[in-house]
């Protein structure tokens, strides 16, 4: 029974990883960009929510609702003014620019908020739990998982049921042809990055509510997100959820050996899966 | 390896023998002058411990360390097209190999440094087989994942102190090869002599990496690498074995990072997983150095390392601001001057100190030889 319990906790943790990953997956899908600062932006989002709720004395959920449009604007501006300059160039430029951004965000947060670890306080809901079939589930992990389902479902609806989604997919297929039919790829890229940052805001909220964080935890979030995307297969958002779940279960199983093995087991399962299926489990390619 | 050199010179002779009125050369007159200057500089660096103080020696060691690491990364990204953000894996592994060889095998530290370099080259083969399954940006993040795996393994392994790390036993370093002779030569205490010996080793390591990579770039393999850098598909179509060329660069860079990781930690005398496998120290700084100095040139990393250490001396008091300025500077360089400081200098003046391009010059039908 304890293994069943561990696996279920892992699946719920996988929901959080899917939240980390879907923003990364989205922008890779649309503009083939791997944002090395993705994890640090998740941490930035968590700090933004925390700062808004403590300065304006708002409940964190309201602070999140305030932070989301701000982060959309930040993502939009980042793409519009910096990253759009890199889309024409080879691989090196976008990678190194986002690597530089990572250092800037990390140290900016360190300067603004110090290295002390903090947490988004949600009150009694943090420790609340309910029992299903003899297994006790935390309310927050369950909400996180549902949030991941909603985000991924919402992104799929956006992609396949809306005019904006058509433009995003057209630009993803070929920026040149998209231009022929009157789409400005740069505008689309900026919107895509804005949406990615809203997903980052959701991820930051649940990351900050789950555990303590400090400015240095971003790169690890990037690696988890990356692993979930690659395990699931590029270009598939539901695959990303599956990837997140596999990673979450692997980590929870590893943690039963010793806490030190939690992250290590996740990385090792990822590397083994790469050897077996380099294109991921649900790749569309 | 000498047959590849013979190959190029044979090809050159064939070119001349046909008497087409053109000749192909790599060297430039400035290069030959520069080599004389470099030789003098190296002599100066060798005797520097005699007149530069202890802090001067430390600054020089830091510059040489960064030049070596930057040169390795430059070879990877600038010529092999391999953008790694996981070179800290090799720095840390080199350091841990060396500590293991000193503490458990009882090797002389300098022999252990060599063993760590060889170890770095060997371990880069399986790591490369794994990371090469991904390309481009995915390769980059893969290298980082692998580095994290080794960092965690090092913090779990109890033999070298686990997460808190360990120090070198005093006996091992004080009886190091060459200390006594150095202490007598400069009439100094053995702790200073130890630093001087490591300084010389660092100097030798830097020269090996800089001239080794330059030699590689001028060889047949270098021609293949430059073809890959320009256009992979075209290079493959004329018979360049892309994967093999990239793998050789990867092994070279892995061995180089292990070498400098070992030397740095020998000087430091202690080790711990978080600093030995630090992505900031061993990859971020190094990338910024190469980008600021100039990617894809041999001089770029050298210029970048010197600028970096100067900036650090002036700005490091600002703490996080220093890193933000550095990151911002790298982004601005990448967007607006991707050729770097040395690239700008070369464009303005036409001076290339380590030329790697083949030049075709007209000789009016007259054989020059």
Boltz contact constraints between the chains, C-beta under 6 A:
constraints:
  - contact:
      token1: [A, 34]
      token2: [B, 137]
      max_distance: 6.0
  - contact:
      token1: [A, 85]
      token2: [B, 335]
      max_distance: 6.0
  - contact:
      token1: [A, 91]
      token2: [B, 136]
      max_distance: 6.0
  - contact:
      token1: [A, 92]
      token2: [B, 83]
      max_distance: 6.0
  - contact:
      token1: [A, 93]
      token2: [B, 334]
      max_distance: 6.0
  - contact:
      token1: [A, 95]
      token2: [B, 83]
      max_distance: 6.0
  - contact:
      token1: [A, 95]
      token2: [B, 137]
      max_distance: 6.0
  - contact:
      token1: [A, 95]
      token2: [B, 140]
      max_distance: 6.0
  - contact:
      token1: [A, 96]
      token2: [B, 334]
      max_distance: 6.0
  - contact:
      token1: [A, 97]
      token2: [B, 331]
      max_distance: 6.0
  - contact:
      token1: [A, 97]
      token2: [B, 334]
      max_distance: 6.0
  - contact:
      token1: [A, 100]
      token2: [B, 327]
      max_distance: 6.0
  - contact:
      token1: [A, 100]
      token2: [B, 330]
      max_distance: 6.0
  - contact:
      token1: [A, 100]
      token2: [B, 331]
      max_distance: 6.0
  - contact:
      token1: [A, 103]
      token2: [B, 284]
      max_distance: 6.0
  - contact:
      token1: [A, 103]
      token2: [B, 323]
      max_distance: 6.0
  - contact:
      token1: [A, 103]
      token2: [B, 327]
      max_distance: 6.0
  - contact:
      token1: [A, 104]
      token2: [B, 324]
      max_distance: 6.0
  - contact:
      token1: [A, 104]
      token2: [B, 327]
      max_distance: 6.0
  - contact:
      token1: [A, 107]
      token2: [B, 320]
      max_distance: 6.0
  - contact:
      token1: [A, 107]
      token2: [B, 323]
      max_distance: 6.0
  - contact:
      token1: [A, 107]
      token2: [B, 324]
      max_distance: 6.0
  - contact:
      token1: [A, 110]
      token2: [B, 320]
      max_distance: 6.0
  - contact:
      token1: [A, 111]
      token2: [B, 320]
      max_distance: 6.0
  - contact:
      token1: [A, 223]
      token2: [B, 145]
      max_distance: 6.0
  - contact:
      token1: [A, 226]
      token2: [B, 141]
      max_distance: 6.0
  - contact:
      token1: [A, 260]
      token2: [B, 156]
      max_distance: 6.0
  - contact:
      token1: [A, 264]
      token2: [B, 152]
      max_distance: 6.0
  - contact:
      token1: [A, 267]
      token2: [B, 145]
      max_distance: 6.0
  - contact:
      token1: [A, 267]
      token2: [B, 149]
      max_distance: 6.0
  - contact:
      token1: [A, 274]
      token2: [B, 133]
      max_distance: 6.0
  - contact:
      token1: [A, 278]
      token2: [B, 133]
      max_distance: 6.0
